[in-house]
Amino acid sequence: MTDQVVGGGHRAPEAARGSTAADRPGTLPRQDGATRSALPGFAGRRHELKALRTDIRRAGLDTLTGRRGARSRVLLIAGRPGSGRTTLAEALLRETADEYPDGVLRAVLTGRDGAPVGLDRTARDLLAALGTDAPPGADEDELAEAVRTALADRRTVLLLDDAPGAEDVEPLIPDAPDCLVVVVSQGPLTGISDVRPCVLGGLDTAAAVEVLCHYAGPTRVTVDPRTAEAVAQESGGQPAALILAGAWLAARPKLSVADLRQALLAVPLPPDLPAGAHPLHRAFRLTYDALPQAAARILRLATLAPDGLVDPHTAAALGGCTVPAAATVLHDFVALGLLRPLSEDDGPAAPPADAAIGPRYRLPGCLVPLSRDLLREQERPADVQLARARMLERTVRLLQSCRAAAEPEGSPSRRKAGELPRSLRFGSRAAAAHWLRTRRGALLDAARMAVEDGQLDTLDRRLISALTRALLAHHGPERAAPDLYTLHALVLRVAERRPLPRERAAALLNLGDLDAGADRKEQALTRYRGALEAARSVKDPVATGRALESLGDTYGELGDWVRAADWYGRALELRLGRGERADAARLHARIGAAHGAAGRYEQALKDCRAAARAFRRLGDSAGQARAAEATAGVHEHAGELDAALRSRLEALDFARAANDTLLEVRLQLRIAEILDRLGDPAAARLHRAAGERRQREALD
């Protein structure tokens, strides 16, 4: 989680919405003043900022000549959560923006549950931001290497926020001296060489009063400067505590700074709370206790938000209220320093009037443990689970609407989506794609959350299915493959836990296909065997047949044609037993091709002829073409080029009868190659020209 932004000004809720608190019962207290300007730069960290700038330019410890080393410079900003460490990092990035024209990549390395996010997820998110995808199912080393390679030729800043330790940072450091890595962490990065930490303590009194004045307004601070200094000192100079205190006072124009101090000191403290945590605890509880009941519950439940991302839909589902009411509460939270707004400027702009796309927020990392403690204390487990189920159910409906937006106008999916409430509909395909892209990490985390819960009936599988369909509709199979691998692995977890053999077989088949596509053939074979076992246990002929053929395909790609023919033969037995003549004919041709590649020419020709007879009985000209093509392949393996030419010419006639242009082009070009080998270049040129002409016609 990221820390509270100190340098950004907040607008009073009523000024931002153009209405008054009296117009809406149960809203948060009104703040005095309208829009406040942002602090000039940020308060009290000029010395640290200068030191960081100097650190960028200094010669590395690993050089002897004064020239830069091979790796990127790593800067560490260390401090307690709430000390303004992320704000300092952002200020540094603003000042150095001209030196790094390729922009900034950001990643938060601690998840919503306080545990490390993991290198796998971080690397994939960074690669997605760079427009580069690693193969689906790639291991952590491969992903980290892909990140480093993608950054090698760039001048980019990599901001790694809330890093748990050096092991989460070191694999991501690129071998690119023109890049800069800025790490925000609570402790040192032991094990990473040449890192000089910038350790943050509390703000000095003058800077702390400046922060308080900015959020509470200058008048009351000016008339009582001594009390303001006392509040600043008692806060320990913690920016997060000062922001909460200042925003609380701003919402109460009739109170003074002395009233603020008295209210802070009156907040009870847990007996086991460390002294350094007292200021933030007091300021947070002072703000929280003043919230209306519905708003307070939304704040508690916000810690359940997937990937820590809160938007009006998430808040409405968690709190059991309408989306407009939730949007109002979240906007007010920003003014009170309880939420940090996130920019939407990370892709093509979505239509601003689209109701399904609302602003995004994060709960500051320093406030997450405090809010999570309130959740445990004040919410029953059954109520928490119900809130989580409501949130995930709304996510399913949004994903269904997102997928429908990619369908043609008038399709059943579009008509069904049109029946949804306006807040759940997307105005255009572009808006839906924008929502899917900007919520990608949160949607994947929602799927993990549903699976981890384990008690949400079929909600986990419906969510995964809806997300899979949306990704395929908007991204296509190739771009979506890395995320689909994650989702299929989650389905496998659900299927093995319950157990659900059919779902287990389907998940293993899908994972096997992705492994095979990523050239992990041995792993794919293991997946397919597991799928075959699961499918046979429930007598699922469809999954069984697919697993058998997939095993044959994979062994063929490995060059083990004997085993490939064996697995195809088992699949053939299944198809014949079920009377599936077309599939049986197709398998005869594949068995023939496998035998031919293995040097069993007599058996290969026998199977190819069987395939040709079966396709002829079915009246399938395209199938006859493929059978003749397989026969030609056998003759080529046997060195019988004349027979191979006759078979390919026969296949060409069948392809023309079937109007299969792609097959026709392939056969023409292959015939040309055989004619060249037979010493007839003139005929080869004719067939090659005919093939290229048909290819151009198909493209036109």
DAHUWO-V749915 format. One record per residue. N is the residue number from 1. RES is the residue in one letter. PHI is phi in radians with two decimals (999 if undefined). OMEGA is omega in whole degrees, -180 to 180 (999 if undefined). Layout:
BEGIN
{{N | RES | PHI | OMEGA} {N | RES | PHI | OMEGA}}
END
This chain:
BEGIN
{{1 | M | 999 | 180} {2 | T | -1.57 | -178} {3 | D | -1.53 | 180} {4 | Q | -1.12 | 176} {5 | V | -1.35 | -178} {6 | V | -1.54 | -170} {7 | G | -1.43 | -176} {8 | G | -1.64 | 177} {9 | G | -1.38 | 177} {10 | H | -2.02 | 174} {11 | R | -1.61 | 173} {12 | A | -1.14 | -175} {13 | P | -0.95 | -177} {14 | E | -1.20 | 178} {15 | A | -1.13 | -179} {16 | A | -1.24 | -176} {17 | R | -1.73 | -180} {18 | G | 1.28 | 179} {19 | S | -2.48 | -178} {20 | T | -2.02 | -179} {21 | A | -1.12 | -179} {22 | A | -1.16 | -179} {23 | D | -1.31 | -174} {24 | R | -2.33 | 180} {25 | P | -1.13 | 176} {26 | G | 1.43 | 179} {27 | T | -1.46 | -179} {28 | L | -1.25 | -179} {29 | P | -1.05 | -179} {30 | R | -1.30 | 173} {31 | Q | -1.65 | 176} {32 | D | -1.45 | 178} {33 | G | 1.49 | 178} {34 | A | -1.83 | -177} {35 | T | -1.36 | 177} {36 | R | -1.69 | 178} {37 | S | -1.31 | 179} {38 | A | -1.19 | 175} {39 | L | -1.05 | 176} {40 | P | -1.21 | -174} {41 | G | 1.28 | 173} {42 | F | -2.69 | -167} {43 | A | -1.57 | 162} {44 | G | 1.30 | -177} {45 | R | -2.11 | -178} {46 | R | -1.13 | 179} {47 | H | -1.12 | -180} {48 | E | -1.13 | -180} {49 | L | -1.13 | 178} {50 | K | -1.12 | 179} {51 | A | -1.12 | 179} {52 | L | -1.17 | 177} {53 | R | -1.08 | 178} {54 | T | -1.14 | -180} {55 | D | -1.09 | 180} {56 | I | -1.11 | -173} {57 | R | -1.53 | -174} {58 | R | -1.22 | 178} {59 | A | -1.22 | -180} {60 | G | -1.28 | 179} {61 | L | -1.23 | -178} {62 | D | -1.59 | 180} {63 | T | -2.01 | 179} {64 | L | -1.90 | -175} {65 | T | -1.78 | -177} {66 | G | 1.56 | 177} {67 | R | -1.40 | -179} {68 | R | -1.15 | 176} {69 | G | -1.33 | -176} {70 | A | -1.36 | -176} {71 | R | -1.69 | 179} {72 | S | -1.24 | 173} {73 | R | -1.16 | 179} {74 | V | -2.02 | 176} {75 | L | -1.91 | 179} {76 | L | -2.01 | 172} {77 | I | -1.91 | -173} {78 | A | -1.92 | 178} {79 | G | 3.00 | 178} {80 | R | -1.19 | 172} {81 | P | -0.98 | -178} {82 | G | 1.70 | -178} {83 | S | -1.53 | -180} {84 | G | 1.50 | -176} {85 | R | -1.18 | 177} {86 | T | -1.19 | 177} {87 | T | -1.08 | 177} {88 | L | -1.10 | 178} {89 | A | -1.07 | 180} {90 | E | -1.15 | 177} {91 | A | -1.11 | 177} {92 | L | -1.09 | -179} {93 | L | -1.15 | 178} {94 | R | -1.12 | -177} {95 | E | -1.28 | -178} {96 | T | -1.82 | -174} {97 | A | -0.99 | -177} {98 | D | -1.20 | -179} {99 | E | -1.44 | -177} {100 | Y | -2.26 | -172} {101 | P | -1.15 | -180} {102 | D | -1.48 | 170} {103 | G | 1.55 | -174} {104 | V | -2.12 | 170} {105 | L | -1.87 | -178} {106 | R | -2.09 | 175} {107 | A | -2.56 | 175} {108 | V | -1.76 | -170} {109 | L | -1.63 | 176} {110 | T | -2.07 | -175} {111 | G | -1.51 | -177} {112 | R | -1.11 | -178} {113 | D | -1.63 | 180} {114 | G | 1.47 | 180} {115 | A | -1.61 | 177} {116 | P | -1.01 | 180} {117 | V | -1.14 | -178} {118 | G | 1.81 | -177} {119 | L | -1.09 | -178} {120 | D | -1.00 | -178} {121 | R | -1.18 | -179} {122 | T | -1.08 | -178} {123 | A | -1.12 | 180} {124 | R | -1.13 | 178} {125 | D | -1.11 | 179} {126 | L | -1.16 | 179} {127 | L | -1.14 | 178} {128 | A | -1.10 | 178} {129 | A | -1.13 | 179} {130 | L | -1.47 | -178} {131 | G | 1.33 | -179} {132 | T | -2.22 | 179} {133 | D | -1.97 | 173} {134 | A | -1.39 | 178} {135 | P | -1.00 | 178} {136 | P | -1.06 | 179} {137 | G | 1.39 | 180} {138 | A | -1.10 | -180} {139 | D | -1.40 | -174} {140 | E | -1.09 | -180} {141 | D | -1.10 | -180} {142 | E | -1.17 | 180} {143 | L | -1.18 | 179} {144 | A | -1.09 | 178} {145 | E | -1.11 | 179} {146 | A | -1.12 | 178} {147 | V | -1.12 | -179} {148 | R | -1.08 | 179} {149 | T | -1.15 | -179} {150 | A | -1.13 | -179} {151 | L | -1.61 | -171} {152 | A | -1.04 | -175} {153 | D | -1.87 | -177} {154 | R | -2.07 | 170} {155 | R | -1.96 | -171} {156 | T | -2.25 | 171} {157 | V | -1.80 | 177} {158 | L | -1.88 | 180} {159 | L | -1.73 | 180} {160 | L | -1.87 | -172} {161 | D | -1.66 | 176} {162 | D | 0.93 | -178} {163 | A | -1.33 | 180} {164 | P | -1.18 | -178} {165 | G | -3.01 | -176} {166 | A | -1.11 | -177} {167 | E | -1.14 | 178} {168 | D | -1.52 | -175} {169 | V | -1.81 | -169} {170 | E | -0.95 | -179} {171 | P | -1.13 | -176} {172 | L | -1.65 | -178} {173 | I | -1.27 | -175} {174 | P | -1.36 | 173} {175 | D | -1.47 | -175} {176 | A | -2.56 | -178} {177 | P | -1.12 | 180} {178 | D | -1.48 | 176} {179 | C | -1.72 | 178} {180 | L | -2.26 | 177} {181 | V | -1.94 | 178} {182 | V | -1.96 | -176} {183 | V | -1.96 | 174} {184 | V | -1.91 | -175} {185 | S | -2.66 | 178} {186 | Q | -1.49 | -176} {187 | G | -2.25 | -178} {188 | P | -1.31 | 177} {189 | L | -1.86 | -178} {190 | T | -1.09 | 180} {191 | G | 1.90 | 176} {192 | I | -1.76 | -175} {193 | S | -1.32 | 172} {194 | D | 1.06 | 176} {195 | V | -1.97 | 178} {196 | R | -1.85 | -175} {197 | P | -1.31 | 170} {198 | C | -1.88 | -173} {199 | V | -1.64 | -178} {200 | L | -1.75 | 168} {201 | G | -1.85 | 177} {202 | G | -1.37 | 176} {203 | L | -1.20 | 173} {204 | D | -1.23 | -172} {205 | T | -1.04 | -178} {206 | A | -1.10 | 180} {207 | A | -1.19 | 179} {208 | A | -1.11 | 177} {209 | V | -1.14 | 178} {210 | E | -1.07 | 177} {211 | V | -1.10 | 180} {212 | L | -1.05 | -180} {213 | C | -1.11 | -179} {214 | H | -1.09 | -175} {215 | Y | -1.53 | -178} {216 | A | -1.56 | -174} {217 | G | 1.69 | -172} {218 | P | -1.33 | -169} {219 | T | -1.09 | -175} {220 | R | -1.22 | 177} {221 | V | -1.24 | -178} {222 | T | -1.14 | -177} {223 | V | -1.37 | -180} {224 | D | -2.46 | -174} {225 | P | -1.13 | -178} {226 | R | -1.13 | 179} {227 | T | -1.17 | 177} {228 | A | -1.08 | 177} {229 | E | -1.14 | 178} {230 | A | -1.12 | 177} {231 | V | -1.08 | -179} {232 | A | -1.08 | -180} {233 | Q | -1.20 | -180} {234 | E | -1.20 | 177} {235 | S | -1.40 | -177} {236 | G | 1.22 | -178} {237 | G | 1.19 | -179} {238 | Q | -1.41 | -177} {239 | P | -0.99 | -178} {240 | A | -1.08 | 179} {241 | A | -1.16 | -180} {242 | L | -1.16 | 179} {243 | I | -1.13 | 180} {244 | L | -1.07 | -180} {245 | A | -1.13 | 180} {246 | G | -1.12 | 179} {247 | A | -1.16 | 177} {248 | W | -1.06 | -180} {249 | L | -1.20 | 179} {250 | A | -1.08 | 180} {251 | A | -1.35 | -177} {252 | R | -2.29 | -173} {253 | P | -1.11 | -178} {254 | K | -1.55 | -179} {255 | L | -1.69 | -179} {256 | S | -1.89 | 176} {257 | V | -1.10 | 177} {258 | A | -1.10 | 177} {259 | D | -1.13 | 177} {260 | L | -1.07 | -178} {261 | R | -1.09 | -180} {262 | Q | -1.10 | 180} {263 | A | -1.15 | 178} {264 | L | -1.12 | -178} {265 | L | -1.18 | -179} {266 | A | -1.43 | 180} {267 | V | -1.25 | 180} {268 | P | -1.19 | -179} {269 | L | -2.00 | 173} {270 | P | -1.07 | -175} {271 | P | -1.13 | -176} {272 | D | -1.73 | -178} {273 | L | -1.37 | 178} {274 | P | -1.05 | -177} {275 | A | -1.04 | -179} {276 | G | -1.16 | -179} {277 | A | -1.63 | -177} {278 | H | -1.05 | -175} {279 | P | -1.04 | -178} {280 | L | -1.18 | 178} {281 | H | -1.05 | -179} {282 | R | -1.10 | -177} {283 | A | -1.15 | 180} {284 | F | -1.17 | -179} {285 | R | -1.19 | 176} {286 | L | -1.07 | 179} {287 | T | -1.21 | -176} {288 | Y | -1.10 | -177} {289 | D | -1.13 | 179} {290 | A | -1.56 | -178} {291 | L | -1.30 | 168} {292 | P | -1.03 | -174} {293 | Q | -1.01 | -178} {294 | A | -1.13 | 179} {295 | A | -1.17 | 179} {296 | A | -1.07 | -180} {297 | R | -1.21 | 177} {298 | I | -1.07 | 179} {299 | L | -1.12 | 178} {300 | R | -1.09 | -175} {301 | L | -1.33 | -179} {302 | A | -1.07 | 179} {303 | T | -1.20 | 178} {304 | L | -1.51 | -175} {305 | A | -1.06 | 180} {306 | P | -1.02 | 179} {307 | D | 1.03 | -180} {308 | G | 1.22 | -176} {309 | L | -1.68 | -179} {310 | V | -1.97 | 173} {311 | D | -2.38 | -176} {312 | P | -1.01 | 179} {313 | H | -1.12 | 180} {314 | T | -1.08 | -179} {315 | A | -1.12 | -180} {316 | A | -1.12 | -180} {317 | A | -1.19 | 180} {318 | L | -1.15 | -176} {319 | G | -1.51 | -180} {320 | G | 1.20 | -180} {321 | C | -2.28 | 179} {322 | T | -1.34 | 179} {323 | V | -1.12 | 178} {324 | P | -1.05 | 179} {325 | A | -1.13 | 179} {326 | A | -1.14 | 179} {327 | A | -1.07 | 178} {328 | T | -1.11 | -180} {329 | V | -1.10 | -179} {330 | L | -1.12 | 178} {331 | H | -1.08 | 178} {332 | D | -1.16 | 178} {333 | F | -1.06 | 178} {334 | V | -1.07 | -180} {335 | A | -1.12 | -180} {336 | L | -1.55 | 179} {337 | G | 1.40 | -177} {338 | L | -1.59 | 179} {339 | L | -2.34 | 176} {340 | R | -2.02 | 179} {341 | P | -1.24 | 178} {342 | L | -1.91 | -179} {343 | S | -1.34 | 174} {344 | E | -1.71 | -173} {345 | D | -1.50 | -180} {346 | D | -2.11 | 178} {347 | G | 3.06 | 178} {348 | P | -0.99 | -175} {349 | A | -1.16 | 175} {350 | A | -1.61 | 178} {351 | P | -0.99 | -175} {352 | P | -1.11 | -178} {353 | A | -1.49 | -178} {354 | D | -1.21 | -173} {355 | A | -1.20 | -177} {356 | A | -1.35 | -179} {357 | I | -1.92 | 178} {358 | G | -1.98 | 178} {359 | P | -1.14 | 180} {360 | R | -1.99 | -179} {361 | Y | -2.42 | 169} {362 | R | -2.27 | 171} {363 | L | -1.32 | 180} {364 | P | -0.92 | -175} {365 | G | -1.00 | -178} {366 | C | -1.23 | -179} {367 | L | -1.64 | -177} {368 | V | -1.06 | 179} {369 | P | -1.06 | -180} {370 | L | -1.16 | 179} {371 | S | -1.21 | 179} {372 | R | -1.17 | 176} {373 | D | -1.09 | 178} {374 | L | -1.12 | 179} {375 | L | -1.08 | 179} {376 | R | -1.16 | -176} {377 | E | -1.34 | -167} {378 | Q | -1.98 | 180} {379 | E | -2.03 | 175} {380 | R | -1.26 | 180} {381 | P | -0.95 | -180} {382 | A | -1.13 | 179} {383 | D | -1.22 | 177} {384 | V | -1.11 | 180} {385 | Q | -1.14 | 178} {386 | L | -1.13 | 178} {387 | A | -1.09 | 179} {388 | R | -1.11 | 179} {389 | A | -1.12 | 177} {390 | R | -1.07 | -180} {391 | M | -1.12 | -179} {392 | L | -1.22 | 177} {393 | E | -1.12 | 177} {394 | R | -1.12 | 178} {395 | T | -1.09 | 177} {396 | V | -1.04 | -179} {397 | R | -1.16 | 176} {398 | L | -1.13 | 179} {399 | L | -1.17 | 177} {400 | Q | -1.10 | 177} {401 | S | -1.16 | 178} {402 | C | -1.09 | 178} {403 | R | -1.14 | -178} {404 | A | -1.07 | -179} {405 | A | -1.12 | 179} {406 | A | -1.57 | -180} {407 | E | -1.48 | 178} {408 | P | -1.11 | 178} {409 | E | -1.07 | 179} {410 | G | 1.54 | 178} {411 | S | -1.25 | 180} {412 | P | -0.97 | -180} {413 | S | -1.12 | 180} {414 | R | -1.16 | 179} {415 | R | -1.15 | 179} {416 | K | -1.16 | 179} {417 | A | -1.14 | 179} {418 | G | -1.15 | 179} {419 | E | -1.50 | -180} {420 | L | -1.28 | 174} {421 | P | -1.00 | -177} {422 | R | -0.97 | -177} {423 | S | -1.17 | -179} {424 | L | -1.81 | -178} {425 | R | -1.87 | 176} {426 | F | -1.75 | -177} {427 | G | -1.29 | -178} {428 | S | -2.77 | 176} {429 | R | -1.12 | 180} {430 | A | -1.08 | 179} {431 | A | -1.14 | 179} {432 | A | -1.13 | 179} {433 | A | -1.13 | 177} {434 | H | -1.09 | 178} {435 | W | -1.07 | -179} {436 | L | -1.11 | -179} {437 | R | -1.23 | -176} {438 | T | -1.31 | 179} {439 | R | -1.83 | -174} {440 | R | -0.93 | -179} {441 | G | -1.07 | 180} {442 | A | -1.18 | -180} {443 | L | -1.18 | 177} {444 | L | -1.14 | 178} {445 | D | -1.19 | 176} {446 | A | -1.09 | 177} {447 | A | -1.11 | 177} {448 | R | -1.09 | -179} {449 | M | -1.07 | -180} {450 | A | -1.11 | -180} {451 | V | -1.23 | -179} {452 | E | -1.12 | -179} {453 | D | -1.05 | 175} {454 | G | 1.32 | -177} {455 | Q | -2.28 | -177} {456 | L | -1.87 | 176} {457 | D | 1.00 | -178} {458 | T | -1.71 | -175} {459 | L | -1.08 | -179} {460 | D | -1.09 | -179} {461 | R | -1.24 | 178} {462 | R | -1.16 | 178} {463 | L | -1.15 | 180} {464 | I | -1.11 | 179} {465 | S | -1.10 | -180} {466 | A | -1.13 | 179} {467 | L | -1.19 | 178} {468 | T | -1.04 | -179} {469 | R | -1.13 | 180} {470 | A | -1.14 | 179} {471 | L | -1.10 | 180} {472 | L | -1.16 | -178} {473 | A | -1.17 | -174} {474 | H | -1.70 | -175} {475 | H | -1.90 | -175} {476 | G | 1.46 | -174} {477 | P | -1.04 | -175} {478 | E | -1.24 | -179} {479 | R | -1.18 | -177} {480 | A | -1.44 | -171} {481 | A | -0.94 | -180} {482 | P | -1.05 | 179} {483 | D | -1.26 | 178} {484 | L | -1.11 | 178} {485 | Y | -1.06 | 177} {486 | T | -1.06 | -178} {487 | L | -1.20 | 178} {488 | H | -1.11 | 177} {489 | A | -1.14 | 177} {490 | L | -1.18 | 176} {491 | V | -1.05 | 179} {492 | L | -1.08 | 177} {493 | R | -1.06 | 180} {494 | V | -1.10 | -177} {495 | A | -1.13 | -180} {496 | E | -1.36 | -179} {497 | R | -1.34 | -167} {498 | R | -1.47 | -8} {499 | P | -1.62 | -180} {500 | L | -2.34 | -173} {501 | P | -1.04 | -179} {502 | R | -1.11 | 178} {503 | E | -1.12 | 178} {504 | R | -1.11 | 179} {505 | A | -1.09 | -179} {506 | A | -1.10 | -180} {507 | A | -1.12 | -180} {508 | L | -1.16 | 177} {509 | L | -1.13 | 179} {510 | N | -1.13 | 178} {511 | L | -1.14 | 178} {512 | G | -1.08 | 178} {513 | D | -1.07 | -180} {514 | L | -1.21 | 176} {515 | D | -1.10 | 180} {516 | A | -1.11 | 178} {517 | G | -1.12 | 179} {518 | A | -1.60 | 177} {519 | D | 1.17 | 171} {520 | R | -1.80 | -171} {521 | K | -1.16 | -179} {522 | E | -1.12 | 178} {523 | Q | -1.15 | 177} {524 | A | -1.10 | 179} {525 | L | -1.05 | 178} {526 | T | -1.10 | 178} {527 | R | -1.08 | -177} {528 | Y | -1.12 | 178} {529 | R | -1.12 | 177} {530 | G | -1.09 | 178} {531 | A | -1.13 | 179} {532 | L | -1.08 | 179} {533 | E | -1.10 | -179} {534 | A | -1.15 | -179} {535 | A | -1.16 | 179} {536 | R | -1.19 | -178} {537 | S | -1.15 | 179} {538 | V | -2.02 | 178} {539 | K | 0.93 | 178} {540 | D | -1.70 | -174} {541 | P | -1.19 | -178} {542 | V | -1.15 | 180} {543 | A | -1.16 | 178} {544 | T | -1.09 | 180} {545 | G | -1.11 | -180} {546 | R | -1.14 | 180} {547 | A | -1.13 | -180} {548 | L | -1.09 | -180} {549 | E | -1.16 | 179} {550 | S | -1.13 | 176} {551 | L | -1.10 | 177} {552 | G | -1.08 | 180} {553 | D | -1.06 | -176} {554 | T | -1.19 | 177} {555 | Y | -1.12 | 176} {556 | G | -1.11 | 178} {557 | E | -1.16 | 177} {558 | L | -1.44 | -180} {559 | G | 1.46 | 178} {560 | D | -1.65 | -171} {561 | W | -1.27 | 178} {562 | V | -1.13 | 178} {563 | R | -1.17 | 178} {564 | A | -1.04 | 179} {565 | A | -1.09 | -180} {566 | D | -1.10 | -179} {567 | W | -1.20 | 175} {568 | Y | -1.12 | 178} {569 | G | -1.10 | 178} {570 | R | -1.15 | 177} {571 | A | -1.14 | 179} {572 | L | -1.10 | 178} {573 | E | -1.00 | 180} {574 | L | -1.12 | -179} {575 | R | -1.15 | 179} {576 | L | -1.12 | 179} {577 | G | -1.12 | 180} {578 | R | -1.69 | 178} {579 | G | 1.23 | -178} {580 | E | -1.61 | -170} {581 | R | -1.19 | -179} {582 | A | -1.12 | 179} {583 | D | -1.16 | 178} {584 | A | -1.11 | 179} {585 | A | -1.08 | 179} {586 | R | -1.05 | -179} {587 | L | -1.24 | 175} {588 | H | -1.00 | 180} {589 | A | -1.13 | -179} {590 | R | -1.22 | 177} {591 | I | -1.14 | 179} {592 | G | -1.07 | 179} {593 | A | -1.10 | -180} {594 | A | -1.17 | 178} {595 | H | -1.09 | 180} {596 | G | -1.11 | 179} {597 | A | -1.16 | 179} {598 | A | -1.49 | 179} {599 | G | 1.53 | 178} {600 | R | -1.65 | -169} {601 | Y | -1.20 | -179} {602 | E | -1.10 | 179} {603 | Q | -1.13 | -180} {604 | A | -1.09 | -180} {605 | L | -1.13 | 178} {606 | K | -1.09 | -180} {607 | D | -1.23 | 178} {608 | C | -1.13 | 178} {609 | R | -1.15 | 177} {610 | A | -1.09 | 178} {611 | A | -1.12 | -179} {612 | A | -1.08 | 179} {613 | R | -1.10 | -179} {614 | A | -1.12 | 179} {615 | F | -1.18 | 178} {616 | R | -1.15 | 177} {617 | R | -1.12 | 179} {618 | L | -1.42 | -177} {619 | G | 1.22 | -176} {620 | D | -1.78 | -178} {621 | S | -1.16 | 179} {622 | A | -1.09 | 177} {623 | G | -1.12 | 177} {624 | Q | -1.08 | 178} {625 | A | -1.10 | 180} {626 | R | -1.17 | 178} {627 | A | -1.13 | 178} {628 | A | -1.16 | 177} {629 | E | -1.12 | 178} {630 | A | -1.12 | 178} {631 | T | -1.08 | 178} {632 | A | -1.08 | 178} {633 | G | -1.06 | 178} {634 | V | -1.09 | 180} {635 | H | -1.06 | 179} {636 | E | -1.12 | 178} {637 | H | -1.01 | -179} {638 | A | -1.43 | -180} {639 | G | 1.42 | -179} {640 | E | -1.66 | -173} {641 | L | -1.21 | 179} {642 | D | -1.11 | 179} {643 | A | -1.17 | 177} {644 | A | -1.12 | 180} {645 | L | -1.13 | -180} {646 | R | -1.06 | -179} {647 | S | -1.16 | -180} {648 | R | -1.25 | 176} {649 | L | -1.15 | 176} {650 | E | -1.12 | 178} {651 | A | -1.09 | -180} {652 | L | -1.12 | 178} {653 | D | -1.08 | 179} {654 | F | -1.15 | 179} {655 | A | -1.11 | 178} {656 | R | -1.16 | 179} {657 | A | -1.14 | 180} {658 | A | -1.49 | -178} {659 | N | 1.00 | 178} {660 | D | -1.67 | -172} {661 | T | -1.13 | -177} {662 | L | -1.09 | 178} {663 | L | -1.16 | 179} {664 | E | -1.08 | 180} {665 | V | -1.09 | -179} {666 | R | -1.05 | -179} {667 | L | -1.18 | 179} {668 | Q | -1.02 | -178} {669 | L | -1.17 | 179} {670 | R | -1.24 | 177} {671 | I | -1.09 | 179} {672 | A | -1.06 | 179} {673 | E | -1.11 | -180} {674 | I | -1.14 | 179} {675 | L | -1.09 | 176} {676 | D | -1.06 | -180} {677 | R | -1.18 | 179} {678 | L | -1.48 | 177} {679 | G | 1.47 | 178} {680 | D | -2.14 | -175} {681 | P | -1.15 | -179} {682 | A | -1.14 | 178} {683 | A | -1.13 | 179} {684 | A | -1.08 | -180} {685 | R | -1.11 | 179} {686 | L | -1.10 | -180} {687 | H | -1.18 | 180} {688 | R | -1.15 | 179} {689 | A | -1.13 | 179} {690 | A | -1.13 | 179} {691 | G | -1.13 | -180} {692 | E | -1.15 | 178} {693 | R | -1.15 | 179} {694 | R | -1.13 | 178} {695 | Q | -1.14 | 178} {696 | R | -1.14 | 179} {697 | E | -1.08 | 180} {698 | A | -1.17 | 180} {699 | L | -1.23 | 179} {700 | D | -1.27 | 999}}
END
